[in-house]
Amino acid sequence: MSLRLYNTRTRSVEPLVPLVEGEVRIYVCGLTPSAEAHLGHARSFLFFDVLRRYLAHPRNGFRVTYVQNVTDIDDRSIAAAANEGESVESVVGKYYGRFKAGMHALGVREPDLEPHATQHIDAIVDMIAELVALGHAYTSEDGVYYAVKSFPRYGELSHRNIDELMVGARIAENEHKRDPLDFALWKFAKPGEPEWPSPWGLGRPGWHIECSAMSRELLGVPFDIHGGGTDLIFPHHENEIAQSEPLMPPHEHMANHWVHGAMLNFDGRKMSKSIGNFEPLNDLLARHDPLAIRLLFLQTGYRKPMNFTEDSIGAAHSAVQKLRKAYDAAKAGPRGDSAAVRERFFEALDDDMNTAGALGVLFDSLGSIDAALFEDALGVLGVGEILTREAAIVEAAEVDPATIERLRAALADAVAFNGESPAGVVERVIDARNAARKARDFALADRLRNALSAEGIVLKDGKDGSTTWTVGGA
């Protein structure tokens, strides 16, 4: 059975039929590095990492070209640079470097192509010139705008009616466009802003045209899959279509499939600095095993909103250990026939990348899966490191319950305990120690390590930044 994916444009699950036999071309809207990346970014890119792995898996056997751009010039990065007293290049480099470190920790593979918008200015200018020549764009006092009413199919992706969108739409005082829905393709330079030459004057590209131009230049149009989060459907992806498809033959679509991942909430609410529930991605990765975070994401379908809580990540930590223990047992001797389990696992992935269902198949059959299926299945999901790295947690039975209670009492002011298992309590102290070390609070880090040591729990810090532990050094 072939892979089927939900297509946002048609609102249906459809077979993935590549435009070129044996090849799948994917463009995913990447990061705008103007602030710290967060867990929602991680969820989106992690899903496309799994999709990419499965497309290339021998079951499908596609040659995959995966493009993920970097929006390295836009209003937000310019504002961040002004606020932080740095250049735009410095701000982008700083935040993008941290994002890349987080992706590496989560096991997300590097894109095949990673275009930065500022490296493709010529292609962007050329595309705008084509739109102007065809009457889809016009020059105004502050830049070049796209004329939305010139494209009759505007709203097809987001299933919105242009007349309804016009209701309540306004033109800001600093804009000089003809209609409220029109959007900027080229913004004339303001003093102190980065600028590039164009036929219309010095300036910089608008956000939407960057992705249209880079995807066309690097993949050609049409291509197979365009992806991103649901927050990009409107206006970003709608505007990409409006810019791209007038330059294509009639009735052709920019992308065959539009694939969007749902949003992630943190403790039941949208992440926001103003309400105090925003935590940078790399801070979370310092507190929690990246493999557990990855496994947690896979336990919810990519099109379903997800709520990240400390309880849920605690359960994912336990699931990691359960998989490792089962794999070790599978390596120890022959198992039953795994063929049926293998087929059910991949059938779940074929059904709109149902990673939750695929994991359910594995967990329901842990006692009968052979080592080869473990390696194959977890490799596709990108959690194969579970199988090879040293165990981070020992059996809970090896920890005296009295030890756990003493740790809770001694460290309640420094560690937020929340009903964890005995092994989970030790792991929570280790997470807190790692966070303290990263914050250079070495006094707290030493206190946490000493509390564990006093109870006979010995830590071993690996060269890769991981920490393992044993009871009594065993």
Rosetta blueprint (number, residue, H / E / L):
1 M L
2 S L
3 L L
4 R E
5 L E
6 Y E
7 N E
8 T L
9 R L
10 T L
11 R L
12 S E
13 V E
14 E E
15 P E
16 L L
17 V L
18 P L
19 L L
20 V E
21 E L
22 G L
23 E E
24 V E
25 R E
26 I E
27 Y E
28 V E
29 C L
30 G L
31 L L
32 T L
33 P L
34 S L
35 A L
36 E L
37 A L
38 H L
39 L H
40 G H
41 H H
42 A H
43 R H
44 S H
45 F H
46 L H
47 F H
48 F H
49 D H
50 V H
51 L H
52 R H
53 R H
54 Y H
55 L H
56 A H
57 H L
58 P L
59 R L
60 N L
61 G L
62 F L
63 R E
64 V E
65 T E
66 Y E
67 V E
68 Q E
69 N L
70 V E
71 T L
72 D L
73 I L
74 D L
75 D H
76 R H
77 S H
78 I H
79 A H
80 A H
81 A H
82 A H
83 N H
84 E H
85 G L
86 E L
87 S L
88 V H
89 E H
90 S H
91 V H
92 V H
93 G H
94 K H
95 Y H
96 Y H
97 G H
98 R H
99 F H
100 K H
101 A H
102 G H
103 M H
104 H H
105 A H
106 L L
107 G L
108 V L
109 R L
110 E L
111 P L
112 D L
113 L E
114 E L
115 P L
116 H E
117 A H
118 T H
119 Q H
120 H L
121 I H
122 D H
123 A H
124 I H
125 V H
126 D H
127 M H
128 I H
129 A H
130 E H
131 L H
132 V H
133 A H
134 L L
135 G L
136 H L
137 A E
138 Y E
139 T E
140 S E
141 E L
142 D L
143 G E
144 V E
145 Y E
146 Y E
147 A L
148 V H
149 K H
150 S H
151 F L
152 P L
153 R L
154 Y L
155 G L
156 E L
157 L L
158 S L
159 H L
160 R L
161 N L
162 I H
163 D H
164 E H
165 L H
166 M H
167 V L
168 G L
169 A L
170 R L
171 I L
172 A L
173 E L
174 N L
175 E L
176 H L
177 K L
178 R L
179 D L
180 P L
181 L L
182 D L
183 F E
184 A E
185 L E
186 W E
187 K E
188 F E
189 A L
190 K L
191 P L
192 G L
193 E L
194 P L
195 E L
196 W E
197 P L
198 S L
199 P L
200 W L
201 G L
202 L L
203 G E
204 R E
205 P E
206 G L
207 W H
208 H H
209 I H
210 E H
211 C H
212 S H
213 A H
214 M H
215 S H
216 R H
217 E H
218 L H
219 L H
220 G L
221 V L
222 P L
223 F E
224 D E
225 I E
226 H E
227 G E
228 G E
229 G E
230 T H
231 D H
232 L H
233 I H
234 F H
235 P H
236 H H
237 H H
238 E H
239 N H
240 E H
241 I H
242 A H
243 Q H
244 S H
245 E H
246 P H
247 L H
248 M L
249 P L
250 P L
251 H L
252 E L
253 H L
254 M L
255 A E
256 N E
257 H E
258 W E
259 V E
260 H E
261 G E
262 A L
263 M L
264 L E
265 N E
266 F E
267 D L
268 G L
269 R E
270 K E
271 M L
272 S L
273 K H
274 S H
275 I H
276 G L
277 N L
278 F L
279 E L
280 P L
281 L H
282 N H
283 D H
284 L H
285 L H
286 A H
287 R H
288 H L
289 D L
290 P H
291 L H
292 A H
293 I H
294 R H
295 L H
296 L H
297 F H
298 L H
299 Q L
300 T L
301 G L
302 Y L
303 R L
304 K L
305 P L
306 M E
307 N E
308 F E
309 T L
310 E H
311 D H
312 S H
313 I H
314 G H
315 A H
316 A H
317 H H
318 S H
319 A H
320 V H
321 Q H
322 K H
323 L H
324 R H
325 K H
326 A H
327 Y H
328 D H
329 A H
330 A H
331 K H
332 A H
333 G L
334 P L
335 R L
336 G L
337 D L
338 S L
339 A H
340 A H
341 V H
342 R H
343 E H
344 R H
345 F H
346 F H
347 E H
348 A H
349 L H
350 D H
351 D E
352 D L
353 M L
354 N L
355 T H
356 A H
357 G H
358 A H
359 L H
360 G H
361 V H
362 L H
363 F H
364 D H
365 S L
366 L L
367 G L
368 S L
369 I L
370 D L
371 A H
372 A H
373 L H
374 F H
375 E H
376 D H
377 A H
378 L H
379 G H
380 V H
381 L H
382 G L
383 V L
384 G L
385 E H
386 I H
387 L H
388 T H
389 R L
390 E L
391 A L
392 A L
393 I L
394 V L
395 E L
396 A H
397 A H
398 E H
399 V L
400 D L
401 P H
402 A H
403 T H
404 I H
405 E H
406 R H
407 L H
408 R H
409 A H
410 A H
411 L H
412 A L
413 D L
414 A L
415 V L
416 A L
417 F L
418 N L
419 G L
420 E L
421 S L
422 P H
423 A H
424 G H
425 V H
426 V H
427 E H
428 R H
429 V H
430 I H
431 D H
432 A H
433 R H
434 N H
435 A H
436 A H
437 R H
438 K H
439 A L
440 R L
441 D L
442 F H
443 A H
444 L H
445 A H
446 D H
447 R H
448 L H
449 R H
450 N H
451 A H
452 L H
453 S H
454 A H
455 E L
456 G L
457 I E
458 V E
459 L E
460 K E
461 D E
462 G L
463 K L
464 D L
465 G L
466 S L
467 T E
468 T E
469 W E
470 T E
471 V E
472 G L
473 G L
474 A L
